[in-house]
Amino acid sequence: MMDREQLGGFAADVAGKVAPIANAGEEGRVNRRLIRALADEGLLGALFPRRAGGTRDEGVSAVDLCVVREALGRASTKAENAVAIQTLGAYPIVLAGSDEAAAWYAGPVARGETVAAFALTEPGAGTDAGALTLQAERDGKGYRLSGTKVFISNAPDADVYTIFARTTPRAGTKGITAFIVSADAKGLSGTALQLLSAHPIGRLELDGVFVPEQQVLGEVDGGFKLAMRTLDLFRPSVGASVVGMAQAALDAAIGHAGSREAFGRPIKDFQAVSHQLAEMATRLEAARALVYAAAEAYDRGDRHVARRSAMAKLFATETAQQVIDVAIQVHGAVALERGHLLEHLYREVRAPRIYEGTSEIQREIIARDLFRDRDRPGPASAV
């Protein structure tokens, strides 16, 4: 296996190779040529185990996921987005599916042949995922799914969805089950949504979609735990992706400050500029350290993984938005022109403070874990 530096360099090289394909895709829709190119270059397969069509002995480590997403976030947000959604959509199958399910459903995703999506959010259940209402009613040797999912990345273009539905009414988080649903299932339809940043994202409608019991992921009523297990793996890497974006913005601002002159000297000589950049560089380095500490904790199986993942996502996403905002201020109006790197990053960096758990819910996760420690007998443990 490659070490961190080699893996990051490999991801950056792949981003450069696929850039023309990434830029040629239709905004707001899945770029299948890009996904296939990422697989053909070996990057997608490097994030999946062999039992799921990849090249790893086991599932991806949180650290390796962070390394790849940081490198891609710095080099190509379109490639980063494609890799992130493919892996997020397929990894519940990798984590909880049988070897047969992993090979059949996740294998083609790792090879870039099919497109995956993770479908948890509903119109009335976003931050409070335990409040989801999409119904899964028992029907012979399977279930009938009815309801709506919204803000689902890769919808409605995905080929396979991991869909979370309610199997036990009024049971909160303990009554949710995960299902593998093929896009060609009768009764499944969807529409694309247009957001601030043109990612492939949409709405799904399920009208009595039949799902055989063999396509239940994990245990019945155990779907919420699977969703959280998946998100704990991916949350530090959300932080890593925006650290990459922010690093690209900071690099651009440093270059601009050294070459742009005002009042007869480079603007880097003005303390108002140089000290802002020094502050942002420091915050960014702190965010990076927190992200990789959380990823390492996940890989070790530490007790406070949820808290660490929440801290990493919270601090990194909030910091990245600050860094990119300062970079734009240093550049001035030119950075607001459509197509400028910083204009692009400014739109890209906003959504990560919301998806996979808002900043507010990350603070709630952290606070609950702090007080859980306080109420537990014995000495308080370290973070």
N, C-alpha and C positions, 0 to 999 in steps of 0.2 A: 504493500500500500504506500501511497505517497505521503510525505509529511505535510505539515500545514503550508509551508512556503511553496512546495511543489504543487499542492492542490490548488492554492490560490492563483499561482501563475498559470496553471493549466486552465482554470476557469476563465481567467482574463484573456488568455490566448483564444479560447473557443469563442468568447464574446466578440473578439475582433473578427474572427473568421465568418461568423454568422450575421454580422452587422448589416450587410446589404439585404439579406432576407428579412431580418427584423424590421428594418425601415420600410420595406415594401409591403408590409401587411396592412390589411384594412383596419382602421382605428375602431376600437370597441368590439372587435370580433376575434375569435381564436385564429392564430396564425399557424396552421398545420404544417406548413413548410418549415417554419422556424423550429417547431417542436421536433420534427423529424431530423432536422439538421443538428440540433442539440444532442439527439440520440446518436446520430451517425458519427459525431465527433467524440462520442464516448462519455459525455458529461452526465446525461440522464442515467445511464446504466451504472455509473460510478456511485450513485446515491441509492441504489436498490440492491437487495441481496440476490443471490443466484436463484433462490426458490421463487423469486418474483421477477425474473428476467434480467437481473442486473449482474454486476461483476464482483460484488462484495460477498464475503463469507456470511456476514450477518447484516442486520439493518444498519442504516446510516447512523453514525454518532451525531450527537447534537453539535459537537465541536466542528466536525467536517461540514455539516450543513451550514454552520455559521461562516466558515471559511469561504465556501462556494458563494453564498448569498452576499457576503461583503464584497468579494471580488467582482461579482456581476453587478451589484448595485453601483459600484464605482465606474464600471466600464459600459454597462448597457442595462438600463432599467427594463427594457422590453424583454431581453433574454432572462433577466432575473425574475420577472413576473411569470414568464412561461415555466421556468424550472420550479418556482415556488408553488404554483397552483397544481402542476402535475403531481408533485410529490405529496402535497397536502391532500389532494383528492384520493390518491392511491394508498397512502400510508395506513389508514384504518384497516384496509384489507391486508396489508403486510403485517400489522400488529396483531390482528384478531382473526384473520381468515385462515382456513385450512391450507395445506400445501397446494391442493388442487385449485382452490379459489385464488390464491396468490399467483399461481402460474397462469390461470385462465383470464383473470381480470386485470391484475397488476402487471403481468409480464408484457402485454402489448403497450401499456403506458410507458414502461421503462425503455422499450424499444422505439418509442415515438410513433407507434402505429395507431394508437387510440388516445383520446383526450379524457382526462378524469376531472371530477369536481367533488367538493366537500360541501354538502347541503345541510346546514344547521339552522341558519337565521330564518325567522318568519316575520311577517308584518307586525305582530304583537309580541315577538320574543327575539330580542337581539342580545342586549347585555344580559338579560335574565333568560338564559337559554333553557332553564328548567321549566319555563312557562310555555314551552312550545305546545301547539295544539293539533298539528297534523296527525290525523288518526290512522292507526294501523289496526284493523279489525280482523280477527281470525276468520279464515274462510277455507275450510277443508285442509289441504296440505300446504297452506300458505297464508298470506295476509293481503287485505285490500287497503291500499293507502289513499287517503283523500285529504286535500288541503293545499296550502300555498307555502312556497319557500321564496325568499326574496334576497337580493344582494348576494347571489351565488356566483362566485367567480367561475368563468368558463361556461356558464349557462347562457343561452340554451343550446350551445354548440357541442357540449361534451358528449362522449359516447357511453360513459359509465359514471354513475353518481353514487356516492356514499350518502344516504339519506337517513336522517334521524327522525323517528316518529314515535307518537305516544301509543304504547300498548296497554298501559294500565291507567285509567282515568283517575284524576285527583291524587296522584302519587308523587307529584313533583319530579325531582330528578331521578327518583327510583323507578319511574314508570316509562322510561324511554328506551327504545331499541334501535339499533343500527341495521340498515338494510343495504344490499347492493342492488341497484336498479339500473337496468340497461336503458339507453335513450330511446330504443324502439319499442318500449313497453306500451301496450295499448292504454290510453287514458292519460299519458304524460305529454304535456305541451309546455312551451315556454316562449318568452319574449326577451329581447335584449333591452338593457337600460343604458342611458348615456349619463355618465358622471363627470365630475370636474376633470379627472384624468381618464383618458380613453382606454380603460382596461376592458377586457372581455368579461362582462358581468350581466346577470339577468335575473328574471323571475321564472319560477316553475309552478305549474298548476298540475295537480294530481287528482284525477277523477276516477276513483276506484281502481287504481293501478294494482294489478295482481303481482305479488312477489312470492315465489316458492320459498318454503321454509329453509331450503338449502342455501338461500341467499341472505339469511339472517347472519349478521356479523357478531360473533361472540355470543354472550348469553342474552336471552330475552329479558328485558328490563335492565340490562347492563350497558345500554348505549351511551348514557351520559358519562360514565367512567371512561369509556373508550374515547369519547370526544375530548374529555379533559386530558387524557393520557397523550392523545395526538397533539393537542394544543400546547401542552407542557414541553413537548419535544420541539415544536415549531416556534414558540414565542421568543426564545433567545435569538433565533435566526431572523425574526422580523426586525429585532434590534440591530442585528448584523447588517441586514440589507440597507437600512437607513443610515448606518454608520458609513457604509460605502458611498451612498449618495452624498452625505455631508462632507466626506473627504474630497469627493470630486469638486464640490462647491468651494471648499476651503482652498484647494489647490488653485482653482480658477481665480479666487479673490487675491491670493498671495501673488500670483503672476500679474494680475491687473494692477495691484497696488505698486508693484515694482516698475511697471512700465508707463503707467498713466501719470502725467504731470499736471500740477495745478500751482499757480503762483510761482512758477519757475523751479519747482522741484518735484520729485516723485511723491505721490500721496502716501507712500509707506513712511515717509519722514514725519508725517503728522501723527502725533500721539493719539489723536482721536481715532485714527484708522488702525495704527499698529497695535494699540492696546486691545481694541475690539477683537482683532484677529488672534492675538495671544490668548485672550479669554476663551474664544471659541475653540482654539486648538487644545487648550487644557480640558475643557468640558468634553470635547470629542474623545480625547484619550481616556478620560474617566468612563465614558459610555462604553467604549470598546472593552476596557478592562472588566466592567460589570457584565457585559454580554458574554464574554468568554468564561468568566467565573461561573455564571449560571449554566452555561453549556457543559462545563467540566463537572459541575455538581450533578446535572442530569445524568451524565455518562457514568458517574460513580454510584448513582442511586442514592444520593444524600436524602435526608429526611425532609428538608425544606425546599424541595425542588419547585413547588408551586410558587412559593414566596420569591425565590431567586429569579425564576422565569418572569414573574410579574414585575419585579424591580428592574430587570434588564430591559424589558419591553417599554416600560414606563419611562425610564430615564433616557434611553436611547432615542425613542421617537420624539419626545419633547425636546431633547437637545438638538437633534438633527434639524427640526424645524427652525430653531433659533439660529443655528449655524448658516443654513441656507438663506434665511432672512437677512443676516448680517452681510453675507456675500453679495446679495443683491444690492444692499445699501452702499457697499463699497464700489460696486460697478456703476450705480446710478441708473438712469432711464434705459440705457442700452440693454440691461438685463431683463427688462420687461417686454422686449420685442418678442413676438411670437416666433418660436424656433430657436431662441437662445437657450444654451444649456441650463442657465439658472432659472429661466421662465419654466422650462420643462421640469426641472427638479422641484420647483416651488409647488407645482400642481401635483407631482408624484408623492411628495413627502406628507401631504395632508392626511391621506386615507389611513396610513398605518397607525395613527393615533386613535383610530376607531375600530378597524377590523381586528379579528382574533382577540377581542376584548378591549373596550375603551380604556383610556387613561384612568377614568374614574373607577372602573371595575378593578383595574390593577391595584389601585390604592386600597380598595376594599379587600382584595385578596391578601395583600400585605398586612393590613390592620388586623384582619381576623386571625391570621397566623400568629401575629405578635401576641394577641390576647389569649389565644389558645395555649401558647407557651406559658403565659403568666398564670393561667388557671390550672396548669398541669402540676401535680406534686413534684417536688424535687427542685434542684437548681435550674434557673433559666438557661437555655442553651444558646449558643451563638448563632448568628445568621448562617 
